[in-house]
């Protein structure tokens, strides 16, 4: 049983290695604009900062009509005793 497990692990690691090598070749062969898209930006770039600010503006500056509040009764009634339990 242990020998079979060891054999299967080596097969899996070999398959993973083959996949990793082939995927890097595929990404490298993509046209320039797609290759550019797959590169990672620095974490503290201005694009990240302004993108986050824009997302906040879209959420917090939206018209009041877009925001609707609904009251929900979170209490449950026990069918046997008839008591209500409130959760909030």
C-alpha positions as CSV (number, residue, x, y, z in Angstrom):
1,X,0.0,0.0,0.0
2,X,2.8,2.5,0.9
3,X,4.7,1.6,-2.2
4,X,1.6,2.3,-4.4
5,X,1.2,5.6,-2.7
6,X,4.8,6.6,-3.3
7,X,4.5,5.6,-6.9
8,X,1.4,7.7,-7.4
9,X,3.0,10.7,-5.7
10,X,5.9,10.6,-8.1
11,X,3.4,10.4,-11.0
12,X,1.5,13.4,-9.7
13,X,4.6,15.5,-9.1
14,X,5.8,14.7,-12.6
15,X,2.5,15.7,-14.1
16,X,2.5,18.9,-12.1
17,X,6.0,19.7,-13.3
18,X,5.1,19.1,-16.9
19,X,2.0,21.3,-16.6
20,X,4.0,24.1,-15.0
21,X,6.6,24.0,-17.8
22,X,4.0,24.0,-20.5
23,X,1.9,26.8,-19.1
24,X,4.9,29.1,-18.9
25,X,5.6,28.4,-22.5
26,X,2.0,29.2,-23.4
27,X,2.0,32.5,-21.5
28,X,5.3,33.4,-23.1
29,X,3.9,32.8,-26.6
30,X,0.9,35.1,-26.2
31,X,0.8,38.4,-28.1
32,X,2.1,41.4,-26.3
33,X,-1.1,42.8,-25.0
34,X,-2.1,39.5,-23.4
35,X,1.3,39.0,-21.9
36,X,1.1,42.5,-20.5
37,X,-2.2,41.6,-18.9
38,X,-0.8,38.6,-17.1
39,X,2.0,40.6,-15.5
40,X,1.4,41.7,-11.9
41,X,1.4,45.4,-10.9
42,X,3.2,46.5,-7.8
43,X,1.0,46.3,-4.8
44,X,1.2,50.0,-3.9
45,X,0.8,51.4,-7.4
46,X,-1.3,54.5,-8.1
47,X,-3.6,52.5,-10.3
48,X,-4.5,50.4,-7.3
49,X,-5.1,53.5,-5.1
50,X,-7.3,55.3,-7.6
51,X,-9.1,52.1,-8.5
52,X,-10.1,51.6,-4.9
53,X,-11.1,55.2,-4.5
54,X,-13.3,55.0,-7.6
55,X,-15.0,51.8,-6.2
56,X,-15.8,53.7,-3.0
57,X,-17.2,56.7,-4.9
58,X,-19.5,54.4,-6.9
59,X,-20.8,52.8,-3.7
60,X,-21.1,55.8,-1.4
61,X,-22.1,58.5,-3.9
62,X,-24.9,56.5,-5.6
63,X,-28.4,58.1,-5.4
64,X,-30.5,57.4,-2.3
65,X,-33.1,55.7,-4.4
66,X,-30.7,52.8,-5.0
67,X,-30.5,52.0,-1.3
68,X,-33.5,50.3,0.2
69,X,-33.7,49.0,3.7
70,X,-36.0,46.2,4.6
71,X,-37.0,45.3,8.1
72,X,-36.8,41.6,8.9
73,X,-38.2,39.8,11.9
74,X,-35.4,37.6,13.2
75,X,-37.4,36.1,16.0
76,X,-38.5,32.5,15.9
77,X,-41.5,31.0,17.5
78,X,-41.1,27.6,19.2
79,X,-44.1,25.6,17.9
80,X,-44.3,23.5,21.1
81,X,-44.1,26.2,23.8
82,X,-45.3,29.2,21.8
83,X,-42.3,31.2,23.1
84,X,-40.6,33.7,20.7
85,X,-36.8,33.9,20.6
86,X,-35.3,37.1,19.4
87,X,-31.9,37.3,17.7
88,X,-31.3,41.0,17.4
